[in-house]
Amino acid sequence: MVEPQTEPVPRRRTGSPWHWLLIIPVVVPLLFFLFNSKNPYFLGFPRFYWLQLAFILLSVATTLIVYRLTRTREG
């Protein structure tokens, strides 16, 4: 029995230059000179601790920006 021919489904483009922004949250925490000191203190916490929170916020912001710039309108 011969199956009916169907048109191939077009491939969805998954690559975007905006995805390169996701390298920022990976590289920035590796820059050791950013937190190589105890001073300054912020709300009683040394630089190392509040920079860790800043890195998390940077990661969330970068991911949100890339998501918004690369999402497709379907529907």
Sequence and secondary structure as in RCSB ss.txt:
>XXXX:A:sequence
MVEPQTEPVPRRRTGSPWHWLLIIPVVVPLLFFLFNSKNPYFLGFPRFYWLQLAFILLSVATTLIVYRLTRTREG
>XXXX:A:secstr
                GGGGGGGHHHHGGG GGGGSSS S BTTB HHHHHHHHHHHHHHHHHHHHHHHH     
